[in-house]
Amino acid sequence: MAKAKTKFVCQECGYVTTSWMGRCPECGNWNTLVEELEVTAKAGAKSYLPTNNEKVKPRTIASVAQTKVERLATGIREFDRVLGGGVVPGSLVLLGGTPGIGKSTILLDAGLRFAQRNIKVLYVSGEESEEQTAMRAVRLGGAQASDRLLIMTATDLDAILTQANNIKPQLLIIDSIQTMYNPELQTAAGSVGQVRECTAKLLQFAKTSGIAVMVIGHVTKDGTIAGPRLLEHMVDVVLQFEGDRSYSFRVLRALKNRFGSTNESGIFSMEAGGLQEVANPAGLFLESRESAVSGSVIGACMEGNRPIMVEFQALVAKTPYGMPRRTAVGFDYNRVNMLLAILERRFGLDFGIYDAYVNVVGGMKVTEPAADLAVAAALVSSHRNRPVPQGVLVFGEVGLTGEVRRVSAPERRIMDGINLGFTKFVVPDSKIELPKDVRVQLVRVKTVEQAMSAIFG
């Protein structure tokens, strides 16, 4: 293949040069010049991509709509749920997550399950040797049924796609995109230019061959996928694996999905034999206690489309310093400060000489506003040293004026709470339609004052 010419383009001002410079002479910014391909390979050069003239002809939308696409189900129900039912042939899926969270484990497990159903898979690792990949497959318990799973250690993307075109698997797994290398570029593997061009090649390969491609991507310190933001726009599906390595639970979310909903989530548990599905995570993060404890409130949160009962803990203690501390683990720090200000202004409590600590049990990270009322109740419970009675479930968004605002899917939160044994529900004053045979104590509240009165009596 003819070597392509490259150029360096400033990502800030668009300045173009033929050689790399640390500082852009046009805008003066440092490290903004990124290598890009200037021309493609010469005409007539051998290509690894299959050619099919029929694919470039326009078709009517009616004829395309009649073609039924068969998804490739991984056999991991939680994974398929997030994907929207399985992997779409010819799609490009990007899976991101922090190191050690389980990205390689879940994709290798999916490859083993595909192989057990006689679906050919090519797993390419740029970080592990073939022996190391095989050892991990043995740990997952599927190495004996992997005749249809081919493993390969390589970083040259042209060589990988040539092998994939010869083998013609139904699924190609790349671990990871930061280790792939395009020989047409002079920069090192993992640079912005390399990541972008390698992803573009994989996208072209997936669309022209009909082979589904799943790519693992590293993340930066702030949790975003490493490389240009354009990378997430190029792929069809962006999955994010979240969780704390200190805990065994992992959450898989879809940040982007062209073939399904982004509201679904998958819950996994990291065990000795790999990632295990958690099919019913509603009461996963609840601790059983013989008696009620002050500062602990159970709230109903939505993880995707599924309710999860989460225990919120608060500790309010007199500060030994001049400036009181505010600490939040698993919950937004700014919302804790907002709730403290609301309780002081609208409820008459004084937190000026008290430290306030808020924790979400089990390593969960809660971001939805429906947890506001539960966190506020936990703060009041700890401040007054009055425990919340057992069997009480709380949810609702709290506004700055002290009103309790409605949240999404209240019926599902209540029904799952009933299944877990809750008998009293303090909820926003909104229309809630429950089955006629359901008999529970449903307390609708409009303000924080009414909510605290309903919870503590």
TORLO-663782 format. One record per residue (C-alpha): residue number from 1; residue in one letter; x, y, z. Coordinates in pm, whole numbers, always signed. Example, Ala and Ser with C-alpha at 12.3 -4.5 7.8 and 13.67 -1.06 7.14 Angstrom:
REM residues 2
+-----+--------+--------+--------+--------+
: num : residu :      x :      y :      z :
+-----+--------+--------+--------+--------+
:   1 :      A :  +1230 :   -450 :   +780 :
:   2 :      S :  +1367 :   -106 :   +714 :
+-----+--------+--------+--------+--------+
END
This chain:
REM residues 457
+-----+--------+--------+--------+--------+
: num : residu :      x :      y :      z :
+-----+--------+--------+--------+--------+
:   1 :      M :     +0 :     +0 :     +0 :
:   2 :      A :   +136 :   +343 :    -96 :
:   3 :      K :   +239 :   +552 :   +198 :
:   4 :      A :     +8 :   +847 :   +249 :
:   5 :      K :   +127 :  +1200 :   +305 :
:   6 :      T :    +56 :  +1356 :   +639 :
:   7 :      K :    +11 :  +1706 :   +772 :
:   8 :      F :    -10 :  +1864 :  +1114 :
:   9 :      V :   -321 :  +2068 :  +1192 :
:  10 :      C :   -373 :  +2292 :  +1494 :
:  11 :      Q :   -689 :  +2187 :  +1678 :
:  12 :      E :   -745 :  +2545 :  +1801 :
:  13 :      C :   -699 :  +2769 :  +1495 :
:  14 :      G :   -666 :  +2526 :  +1202 :
:  15 :      Y :   -305 :  +2619 :  +1115 :
:  16 :      V :   -150 :  +2360 :   +878 :
:  17 :      T :   +217 :  +2267 :   +854 :
:  18 :      T :   +418 :  +1973 :   +719 :
:  19 :      S :   +626 :  +1926 :  +1035 :
:  20 :      W :   +536 :  +1901 :  +1398 :
:  21 :      M :   +600 :  +2195 :  +1632 :
:  22 :      G :   +544 :  +2216 :  +2003 :
:  23 :      R :   +383 :  +2559 :  +1980 :
:  24 :      C :   +146 :  +2677 :  +1709 :
:  25 :      P :   +294 :  +2989 :  +1545 :
:  26 :      E :    -56 :  +3115 :  +1456 :
:  27 :      C :   -245 :  +3105 :  +1788 :
:  28 :      G :    +47 :  +3049 :  +2027 :
:  29 :      N :   -104 :  +2742 :  +2202 :
:  30 :      W :   +117 :  +2451 :  +2303 :
:  31 :      N :    +70 :  +2085 :  +2197 :
:  32 :      T :   -229 :  +2153 :  +1970 :
:  33 :      L :    -76 :  +2026 :  +1642 :
:  34 :      V :   -216 :  +1683 :  +1553 :
:  35 :      E :   -103 :  +1465 :  +1265 :
:  36 :      E :   -365 :  +1391 :  +1000 :
:  37 :      L :   -366 :  +1205 :   +669 :
:  38 :      E :   -339 :  +1439 :   +371 :
:  39 :      V :   -415 :  +1192 :    +90 :
:  40 :      T :   -539 :   +836 :    +74 :
:  41 :      A :   -358 :   +544 :    -81 :
:  42 :      K :   -296 :   +556 :   -455 :
:  43 :      A :   -555 :   +424 :   -694 :
:  44 :      G :   -503 :    +60 :   -770 :
:  45 :      A :   -328 :    -13 :   -443 :
:  46 :      K :   -428 :   -333 :   -269 :
:  47 :      S :   -685 :   -280 :     +3 :
:  48 :      Y :   -803 :   -505 :   +284 :
:  49 :      L :  -1161 :   -379 :   +242 :
:  50 :      P :  -1408 :   -585 :    +38 :
:  51 :      T :  -1556 :   -414 :   -264 :
:  52 :      N :  -1921 :   -442 :   -355 :
:  53 :      N :  -2062 :   -202 :   -612 :
:  54 :      E :  -2417 :   -283 :   -508 :
:  55 :      K :  -2362 :   -128 :   -166 :
:  56 :      V :  -2293 :   +218 :   -305 :
:  57 :      K :  -2616 :   +236 :   -504 :
:  58 :      P :  -2899 :   +435 :   -345 :
:  59 :      R :  -3207 :   +244 :   -232 :
:  60 :      T :  -3555 :   +347 :   -128 :
:  61 :      I :  -3627 :   +364 :   +241 :
:  62 :      A :  -3919 :   +124 :   +197 :
:  63 :      S :  -3692 :   -146 :    +57 :
:  64 :      V :  -3440 :    -97 :   +335 :
:  65 :      A :  -3709 :   -102 :   +605 :
:  66 :      Q :  -3828 :   -444 :   +486 :
:  67 :      T :  -3484 :   -591 :   +558 :
:  68 :      K :  -3489 :   -742 :   +905 :
:  69 :      V :  -3167 :   -706 :  +1101 :
:  70 :      E :  -3085 :  -1000 :  +1326 :
:  71 :      R :  -2899 :   -887 :  +1635 :
:  72 :      L :  -2623 :  -1102 :  +1781 :
:  73 :      A :  -2723 :  -1169 :  +2141 :
:  74 :      T :  -2420 :  -1201 :  +2368 :
:  75 :      G :  -2597 :  -1431 :  +2613 :
:  76 :      I :  -2521 :  -1185 :  +2896 :
:  77 :      R :  -2869 :  -1048 :  +2968 :
:  78 :      E :  -2751 :   -732 :  +3140 :
:  79 :      F :  -2511 :   -658 :  +2852 :
:  80 :      D :  -2779 :   -723 :  +2590 :
:  81 :      R :  -3022 :   -500 :  +2779 :
:  82 :      V :  -2785 :   -203 :  +2752 :
:  83 :      L :  -2710 :   -273 :  +2385 :
:  84 :      G :  -3083 :   -282 :  +2306 :
:  85 :      G :  -3112 :   -657 :  +2247 :
:  86 :      G :  -2768 :   -752 :  +2117 :
:  87 :      V :  -2493 :   -643 :  +1880 :
:  88 :      V :  -2605 :   -510 :  +1541 :
:  89 :      P :  -2401 :   -652 :  +1248 :
:  90 :      G :  -2182 :   -386 :  +1090 :
:  91 :      S :  -2190 :   -162 :  +1399 :
:  92 :      L :  -1897 :     -8 :  +1582 :
:  93 :      V :  -1925 :    -22 :  +1964 :
:  94 :      L :  -1692 :   +165 :  +2199 :
:  95 :      L :  -1657 :    +45 :  +2560 :
:  96 :      G :  -1483 :   +277 :  +2807 :
:  97 :      G :  -1398 :   +253 :  +3173 :
:  98 :      T :  -1125 :   +298 :  +3431 :
:  99 :      P :   -836 :    +46 :  +3448 :
: 100 :      G :   -929 :   -280 :  +3618 :
: 101 :      I :  -1304 :   -217 :  +3604 :
: 102 :      G :  -1368 :   -528 :  +3387 :
: 103 :      K :  -1377 :   -407 :  +3023 :
: 104 :      S :  -1158 :   -684 :  +2882 :
: 105 :      T :  -1326 :   -942 :  +3104 :
: 106 :      I :  -1680 :   -872 :  +2984 :
: 107 :      L :  -1585 :   -862 :  +2615 :
: 108 :      L :  -1384 :  -1184 :  +2639 :
: 109 :      D :  -1675 :  -1344 :  +2824 :
: 110 :      A :  -1908 :  -1228 :  +2547 :
: 111 :      G :  -1670 :  -1371 :  +2286 :
: 112 :      L :  -1667 :  -1708 :  +2464 :
: 113 :      R :  -2047 :  -1715 :  +2474 :
: 114 :      F :  -2062 :  -1630 :  +2102 :
: 115 :      A :  -1821 :  -1914 :  +2029 :
: 116 :      Q :  -2038 :  -2159 :  +2225 :
: 117 :      R :  -2324 :  -2073 :  +1986 :
: 118 :      N :  -2104 :  -2138 :  +1680 :
: 119 :      I :  -2048 :  -1767 :  +1605 :
: 120 :      K :  -1695 :  -1691 :  +1488 :
: 121 :      V :  -1516 :  -1420 :  +1690 :
: 122 :      L :  -1172 :  -1264 :  +1644 :
: 123 :      Y :  -1030 :  -1119 :  +1967 :
: 124 :      V :   -728 :   -894 :  +1913 :
: 125 :      S :   -527 :   -773 :  +2211 :
: 126 :      G :   -256 :   -513 :  +2190 :
: 127 :      E :   -183 :   -526 :  +2562 :
: 128 :      E :   -168 :   -898 :  +2645 :
: 129 :      S :     +4 :  -1194 :  +2487 :
: 130 :      E :   -199 :  -1480 :  +2347 :
: 131 :      E :   -102 :  -1694 :  +2647 :
: 132 :      Q :   -228 :  -1430 :  +2889 :
: 133 :      T :   -557 :  -1401 :  +2701 :
: 134 :      A :   -596 :  -1780 :  +2711 :
: 135 :      M :   -531 :  -1782 :  +3087 :
: 136 :      R :   -808 :  -1529 :  +3135 :
: 137 :      A :  -1041 :  -1739 :  +2921 :
: 138 :      V :   -967 :  -2043 :  +3140 :
: 139 :      R :  -1050 :  -1838 :  +3450 :
: 140 :      L :  -1384 :  -1746 :  +3293 :
: 141 :      G :  -1453 :  -2116 :  +3240 :
: 142 :      G :  -1508 :  -2117 :  +2864 :
: 143 :      A :  -1172 :  -2205 :  +2712 :
: 144 :      Q :  -1281 :  -2557 :  +2609 :
: 145 :      A :  -1575 :  -2431 :  +2401 :
: 146 :      S :  -1375 :  -2171 :  +2212 :
: 147 :      D :  -1304 :  -2339 :  +1877 :
: 148 :      R :  -1485 :  -2052 :  +1711 :
: 149 :      L :  -1298 :  -1791 :  +1917 :
: 150 :      L :   -968 :  -1686 :  +1761 :
: 151 :      I :   -722 :  -1478 :  +1962 :
: 152 :      M :   -441 :  -1266 :  +1823 :
: 153 :      T :   -180 :  -1026 :  +1961 :
: 154 :      A :   -107 :   -738 :  +1724 :
: 155 :      T :    -99 :   -359 :  +1707 :
: 156 :      D :    -63 :   -299 :  +1330 :
: 157 :      L :   -419 :   -216 :  +1225 :
: 158 :      D :   -360 :   -297 :   +856 :
: 159 :      A :   -241 :   -648 :   +946 :
: 160 :      I :   -537 :   -696 :  +1182 :
: 161 :      L :   -796 :   -593 :   +923 :
: 162 :      T :   -629 :   -808 :   +659 :
: 163 :      Q :   -662 :  -1110 :   +888 :
: 164 :      A :  -1021 :  -1016 :   +971 :
: 165 :      N :  -1104 :   -990 :   +601 :
: 166 :      N :   -956 :  -1338 :   +540 :
: 167 :      I :  -1115 :  -1504 :   +846 :
: 168 :      K :  -1448 :  -1320 :   +812 :
: 169 :      P :  -1566 :  -1340 :  +1174 :
: 170 :      Q :  -1906 :  -1213 :  +1276 :
: 171 :      L :  -1753 :  -1011 :  +1558 :
: 172 :      L :  -1415 :   -835 :  +1585 :
: 173 :      I :  -1298 :   -725 :  +1932 :
: 174 :      I :  -1013 :   -471 :  +1964 :
: 175 :      D :   -844 :   -439 :  +2305 :
: 176 :      S :   -767 :   -150 :  +2302 :
: 177 :      I :   -789 :   +134 :  +2049 :
: 178 :      Q :   -505 :   +322 :  +2222 :
: 179 :      T :   -261 :    +40 :  +2137 :
: 180 :      M :   -352 :    +22 :  +1767 :
: 181 :      Y :   -105 :   +167 :  +1517 :
: 182 :      N :   -164 :   +299 :  +1166 :
: 183 :      P :   +170 :   +278 :   +975 :
: 184 :      E :    +63 :   +564 :   +748 :
: 185 :      L :   +114 :   +804 :  +1041 :
: 186 :      Q :   +450 :   +882 :  +1199 :
: 187 :      T :   +320 :   +954 :  +1548 :
: 188 :      A :   +324 :   +700 :  +1830 :
: 189 :      A :    +34 :   +469 :  +1908 :
: 190 :      G :   -220 :   +628 :  +2140 :
: 191 :      S :   -177 :   +982 :  +2009 :
: 192 :      V :   -481 :  +1181 :  +1903 :
: 193 :      G :   -409 :  +1138 :  +1533 :
: 194 :      Q :   -352 :   +762 :  +1564 :
: 195 :      V :   -667 :   +704 :  +1767 :
: 196 :      R :   -880 :   +903 :  +1524 :
: 197 :      E :   -743 :   +743 :  +1206 :
: 198 :      C :   -757 :   +390 :  +1348 :
: 199 :      T :  -1119 :   +441 :  +1452 :
: 200 :      A :  -1203 :   +575 :  +1105 :
: 201 :      K :  -1053 :   +263 :   +947 :
: 202 :      L :  -1245 :    +35 :  +1182 :
: 203 :      L :  -1566 :   +224 :  +1105 :
: 204 :      Q :  -1513 :   +188 :   +730 :
: 205 :      F :  -1432 :   -181 :   +773 :
: 206 :      A :  -1746 :   -245 :   +981 :
: 207 :      K :  -1980 :    -67 :   +738 :
: 208 :      T :  -1840 :   -225 :   +422 :
: 209 :      S :  -1795 :   -580 :   +552 :
: 210 :      G :  -2101 :   -611 :   +779 :
: 211 :      I :  -1879 :   -737 :  +1061 :
: 212 :      A :  -1960 :   -597 :  +1406 :
: 213 :      V :  -1660 :   -434 :  +1577 :
: 214 :      M :  -1631 :   -379 :  +1952 :
: 215 :      V :  -1350 :   -153 :  +2072 :
: 216 :      I :  -1217 :    -93 :  +2423 :
: 217 :      G :  -1113 :   +265 :  +2500 :
: 218 :      H :   -911 :   +398 :  +2790 :
: 219 :      V :  -1037 :   +689 :  +2996 :
: 220 :      T :   -863 :   +997 :  +3132 :
: 221 :      K :   -838 :  +1103 :  +3497 :
: 222 :      D :  -1170 :  +1287 :  +3481 :
: 223 :      G :  -1347 :   +977 :  +3347 :
: 224 :      T :  -1385 :  +1076 :  +2980 :
: 225 :      I :  -1273 :   +849 :  +2699 :
: 226 :      A :   -914 :   +926 :  +2600 :
: 227 :      G :   -863 :  +1073 :  +2255 :
: 228 :      P :  -1054 :  +1334 :  +2060 :
: 229 :      R :  -1421 :  +1398 :  +2132 :
: 230 :      L :  -1477 :  +1314 :  +1765 :
: 231 :      L :  -1415 :   +950 :  +1857 :
: 232 :      E :  -1751 :   +926 :  +2035 :
: 233 :      H :  -1928 :  +1085 :  +1738 :
: 234 :      M :  -1780 :   +835 :  +1492 :
: 235 :      V :  -1895 :   +516 :  +1665 :
: 236 :      D :  -2251 :   +381 :  +1677 :
: 237 :      V :  -2265 :   +289 :  +2047 :
: 238 :      V :  -2072 :   +432 :  +2343 :
: 239 :      L :  -2081 :   +221 :  +2660 :
: 240 :      Q :  -1938 :   +330 :  +2993 :
: 241 :      F :  -1833 :    +83 :  +3265 :
: 242 :      E :  -1853 :   +253 :  +3604 :
: 243 :      G :  -1778 :   +149 :  +3958 :
: 244 :      D :  -1529 :   +168 :  +4239 :
: 245 :      R :  -1254 :    -93 :  +4239 :
: 246 :      S :  -1289 :   -111 :  +4618 :
: 247 :      Y :  -1641 :   -253 :  +4572 :
: 248 :      S :  -1752 :   -555 :  +4372 :
: 249 :      F :  -2044 :   -391 :  +4192 :
: 250 :      R :  -2020 :   -247 :  +3841 :
: 251 :      V :  -2271 :    -46 :  +3638 :
: 252 :      L :  -2277 :    -53 :  +3257 :
: 253 :      R :  -2446 :   +247 :  +3092 :
: 254 :      A :  -2507 :   +349 :  +2732 :
: 255 :      L :  -2403 :   +709 :  +2675 :
: 256 :      K :  -2495 :   +684 :  +2306 :
: 257 :      N :  -2687 :   +416 :  +2117 :
: 258 :      R :  -2804 :   +452 :  +1758 :
: 259 :      F :  -2990 :   +122 :  +1775 :
: 260 :      G :  -3160 :   +137 :  +2114 :
: 261 :      S :  -3238 :   +332 :  +2426 :
: 262 :      T :  -2979 :   +508 :  +2642 :
: 263 :      N :  -3199 :   +472 :  +2952 :
: 264 :      E :  -3105 :   +110 :  +3021 :
: 265 :      S :  -2827 :     +1 :  +3255 :
: 266 :      G :  -2669 :   -328 :  +3351 :
: 267 :      I :  -2559 :   -426 :  +3703 :
: 268 :      F :  -2267 :   -667 :  +3748 :
: 269 :      S :  -2072 :   -808 :  +4038 :
: 270 :      M :  -1700 :   -885 :  +4011 :
: 271 :      E :  -1641 :  -1235 :  +4148 :
: 272 :      A :  -1348 :  -1477 :  +4141 :
: 273 :      G :  -1476 :  -1631 :  +3818 :
: 274 :      G :  -1528 :  -1297 :  +3641 :
: 275 :      L :  -1823 :  -1062 :  +3612 :
: 276 :      Q :  -2157 :  -1203 :  +3725 :
: 277 :      E :  -2497 :  -1058 :  +3635 :
: 278 :      V :  -2719 :   -906 :  +3899 :
: 279 :      A :  -3063 :   -968 :  +3753 :
: 280 :      N :  -3265 :   -808 :  +4038 :
: 281 :      P :  -3062 :   -523 :  +4187 :
: 282 :      A :  -3354 :   -344 :  +4358 :
: 283 :      G :  -3249 :   -431 :  +4712 :
: 284 :      L :  -2882 :   -486 :  +4643 :
: 285 :      F :  -2754 :   -187 :  +4841 :
: 286 :      L :  -2975 :   -223 :  +5147 :
: 287 :      E :  -2833 :   -323 :  +5484 :
: 288 :      S :  -3056 :   -524 :  +5716 :
: 289 :      R :  -3080 :   -382 :  +6068 :
: 290 :      E :  -3265 :   -503 :  +6375 :
: 291 :      S :  -3348 :   -148 :  +6482 :
: 292 :      A :  -3370 :   +193 :  +6322 :
: 293 :      V :  -3061 :   +417 :  +6334 :
: 294 :      S :  -3060 :   +797 :  +6315 :
: 295 :      G :  -2915 :   +947 :  +6000 :
: 296 :      S :  -3014 :   +657 :  +5774 :
: 297 :      V :  -3292 :   +687 :  +5514 :
: 298 :      I :  -3390 :   +457 :  +5228 :
: 299 :      G :  -3457 :   +628 :  +4895 :
: 300 :      A :  -3580 :   +495 :  +4561 :
: 301 :      C :  -3352 :   +586 :  +4269 :
: 302 :      M :  -3369 :   +495 :  +3902 :
: 303 :      E :  -3072 :   +320 :  +3744 :
: 304 :      G :  -3170 :   +342 :  +3380 :
: 305 :      N :  -3527 :   +213 :  +3366 :
: 306 :      R :  -3503 :     +7 :  +3685 :
: 307 :      P :  -3563 :   +125 :  +4041 :
: 308 :      I :  -3293 :    +60 :  +4299 :
: 309 :      M :  -3341 :   +109 :  +4671 :
: 310 :      V :  -3041 :   +295 :  +4809 :
: 311 :      E :  -2949 :   +372 :  +5168 :
: 312 :      F :  -2846 :   +733 :  +5229 :
: 313 :      Q :  -2651 :   +806 :  +5545 :
: 314 :      A :  -2585 :  +1145 :  +5702 :
: 315 :      L :  -2382 :  +1250 :  +6003 :
: 316 :      V :  -2421 :  +1595 :  +6156 :
: 317 :      A :  -2167 :  +1671 :  +6430 :
: 318 :      K :  -2047 :  +1988 :  +6600 :
: 319 :      T :  -1735 :  +2112 :  +6427 :
: 320 :      P :  -1412 :  +2156 :  +6624 :
: 321 :      Y :  -1295 :  +2414 :  +6369 :
: 322 :      G :  -1411 :  +2762 :  +6283 :
: 323 :      M :  -1539 :  +2664 :  +5938 :
: 324 :      P :  -1781 :  +2366 :  +5923 :
: 325 :      R :  -1697 :  +2087 :  +5678 :
: 326 :      R :  -1927 :  +1955 :  +5406 :
: 327 :      T :  -1842 :  +1614 :  +5260 :
: 328 :      A :  -2037 :  +1398 :  +5013 :
: 329 :      V :  -1948 :  +1048 :  +4891 :
: 330 :      G :  -2158 :   +912 :  +4604 :
: 331 :      F :  -2373 :  +1225 :  +4592 :
: 332 :      D :  -2328 :  +1570 :  +4442 :
: 333 :      Y :  -2141 :  +1796 :  +4684 :
: 334 :      N :  -2315 :  +2109 :  +4556 :
: 335 :      R :  -2660 :  +1958 :  +4609 :
: 336 :      V :  -2569 :  +1879 :  +4971 :
: 337 :      N :  -2484 :  +2246 :  +5028 :
: 338 :      M :  -2811 :  +2344 :  +4858 :
: 339 :      L :  -3016 :  +2107 :  +5075 :
: 340 :      L :  -2849 :  +2237 :  +5390 :
: 341 :      A :  -2937 :  +2594 :  +5290 :
: 342 :      I :  -3299 :  +2492 :  +5220 :
: 343 :      L :  -3331 :  +2318 :  +5557 :
: 344 :      E :  -3191 :  +2624 :  +5735 :
: 345 :      R :  -3412 :  +2872 :  +5552 :
: 346 :      R :  -3737 :  +2677 :  +5512 :
: 347 :      F :  -3723 :  +2437 :  +5807 :
: 348 :      G :  -3549 :  +2643 :  +6071 :
: 349 :      L :  -3251 :  +2417 :  +6142 :
: 350 :      D :  -2909 :  +2565 :  +6216 :
: 351 :      F :  -2613 :  +2390 :  +6052 :
: 352 :      G :  -2372 :  +2683 :  +6096 :
: 353 :      I :  -2166 :  +2518 :  +6372 :
: 354 :      Y :  -2205 :  +2159 :  +6251 :
: 355 :      D :  -2007 :  +1943 :  +6009 :
: 356 :      A :  -2226 :  +1754 :  +5762 :
: 357 :      Y :  -2127 :  +1426 :  +5598 :
: 358 :      V :  -2339 :  +1242 :  +5339 :
: 359 :      N :  -2266 :   +891 :  +5212 :
: 360 :      V :  -2436 :   +656 :  +4966 :
: 361 :      V :  -2397 :   +299 :  +5090 :
: 362 :      G :  -2242 :    +36 :  +4866 :
: 363 :      G :  -2030 :   +258 :  +4645 :
: 364 :      M :  -2325 :   +377 :  +4437 :
: 365 :      K :  -2311 :   +716 :  +4267 :
: 366 :      V :  -2649 :   +885 :  +4263 :
: 367 :      T :  -2700 :  +1181 :  +4031 :
: 368 :      E :  -3076 :  +1212 :  +3988 :
: 369 :      P :  -3265 :  +1485 :  +4180 :
: 370 :      A :  -3517 :  +1229 :  +4313 :
: 371 :      A :  -3271 :  +1154 :  +4594 :
: 372 :      D :  -3298 :  +1508 :  +4735 :
: 373 :      L :  -3577 :  +1434 :  +4980 :
: 374 :      A :  -3407 :  +1122 :  +5116 :
: 375 :      V :  -3078 :  +1309 :  +5173 :
: 376 :      A :  -3265 :  +1596 :  +5341 :
: 377 :      A :  -3446 :  +1350 :  +5569 :
: 378 :      A :  -3115 :  +1185 :  +5660 :
: 379 :      L :  -2966 :  +1524 :  +5753 :
: 380 :      V :  -3267 :  +1611 :  +5970 :
: 381 :      S :  -3261 :  +1265 :  +6131 :
: 382 :      S :  -2895 :  +1299 :  +6227 :
: 383 :      H :  -2931 :  +1662 :  +6341 :
: 384 :      R :  -3222 :  +1577 :  +6572 :
: 385 :      N :  -3091 :  +1229 :  +6656 :
: 386 :      R :  -3428 :  +1083 :  +6562 :
: 387 :      P :  -3427 :   +762 :  +6356 :
: 388 :      V :  -3659 :   +719 :  +6062 :
: 389 :      P :  -3909 :   +439 :  +6133 :
: 390 :      Q :  -3844 :   +113 :  +5953 :
: 391 :      G :  -4048 :    +41 :  +5643 :
: 392 :      V :  -4046 :   +405 :  +5520 :
: 393 :      L :  -3937 :   +478 :  +5161 :
: 394 :      V :  -3870 :   +837 :  +5052 :
: 395 :      F :  -3815 :  +1002 :  +4713 :
: 396 :      G :  -3871 :  +1344 :  +4557 :
: 397 :      E :  -3687 :  +1646 :  +4421 :
: 398 :      V :  -3651 :  +1947 :  +4651 :
: 399 :      G :  -3669 :  +2299 :  +4508 :
: 400 :      L :  -3507 :  +2613 :  +4644 :
: 401 :      T :  -3843 :  +2739 :  +4773 :
: 402 :      G :  -3882 :  +2423 :  +4980 :
: 403 :      E :  -4137 :  +2255 :  +4756 :
: 404 :      V :  -4118 :  +1881 :  +4679 :
: 405 :      R :  -4137 :  +1829 :  +4303 :
: 406 :      R :  -4254 :  +1521 :  +4119 :
: 407 :      V :  -4013 :  +1271 :  +3966 :
: 408 :      S :  -4029 :  +1016 :  +3688 :
: 409 :      A :  -4173 :   +663 :  +3723 :
: 410 :      P :  -4316 :   +690 :  +4077 :
: 411 :      E :  -4531 :   +379 :  +4026 :
: 412 :      R :  -4231 :   +159 :  +3949 :
: 413 :      R :  -4042 :   +288 :  +4251 :
: 414 :      I :  -4339 :   +218 :  +4479 :
: 415 :      M :  -4411 :   -131 :  +4340 :
: 416 :      D :  -4049 :   -239 :  +4381 :
: 417 :      G :  -4054 :    -96 :  +4732 :
: 418 :      I :  -4363 :   -300 :  +4814 :
: 419 :      N :  -4188 :   -615 :  +4691 :
: 420 :      L :  -3902 :   -541 :  +4931 :
: 421 :      G :  -4133 :   -499 :  +5229 :
: 422 :      F :  -4179 :   -121 :  +5256 :
: 423 :      T :  -4518 :    -15 :  +5389 :
: 424 :      K :  -4506 :   +367 :  +5404 :
: 425 :      F :  -4412 :   +590 :  +5110 :
: 426 :      V :  -4344 :   +963 :  +5136 :
: 427 :      V :  -4371 :  +1088 :  +4779 :
: 428 :      P :  -4438 :  +1415 :  +4588 :
: 429 :      D :  -4796 :  +1524 :  +4547 :
: 430 :      S :  -4860 :  +1405 :  +4191 :
: 431 :      K :  -5082 :  +1167 :  +4003 :
: 432 :      I :  -4985 :   +810 :  +4092 :
: 433 :      E :  -5182 :   +517 :  +3954 :
: 434 :      L :  -5134 :   +193 :  +4146 :
: 435 :      P :  -5319 :   -137 :  +4103 :
: 436 :      K :  -5649 :   -147 :  +4292 :
: 437 :      D :  -5544 :   -443 :  +4504 :
: 438 :      V :  -5240 :   -260 :  +4642 :
: 439 :      R :  -5289 :   -145 :  +5001 :
: 440 :      V :  -5007 :    +78 :  +5125 :
: 441 :      Q :  -4973 :   +402 :  +5320 :
: 442 :      L :  -4907 :   +661 :  +5053 :
: 443 :      V :  -4830 :  +1009 :  +5191 :
: 444 :      R :  -4826 :  +1284 :  +4928 :
: 445 :      V :  -4636 :  +1596 :  +5030 :
: 446 :      K :  -4592 :  +1939 :  +4870 :
: 447 :      T :  -4323 :  +2094 :  +5092 :
: 448 :      V :  -4021 :  +1987 :  +5295 :
: 449 :      E :  -4210 :  +2072 :  +5617 :
: 450 :      Q :  -4492 :  +1832 :  +5527 :
: 451 :      A :  -4239 :  +1563 :  +5431 :
: 452 :      M :  -4049 :  +1583 :  +5762 :
: 453 :      S :  -4375 :  +1584 :  +5956 :
: 454 :      A :  -4488 :  +1271 :  +5766 :
: 455 :      I :  -4155 :  +1094 :  +5822 :
: 456 :      F :  -4092 :  +1179 :  +6189 :
: 457 :      G :  -4445 :  +1243 :  +6310 :
+-----+--------+--------+--------+--------+
END
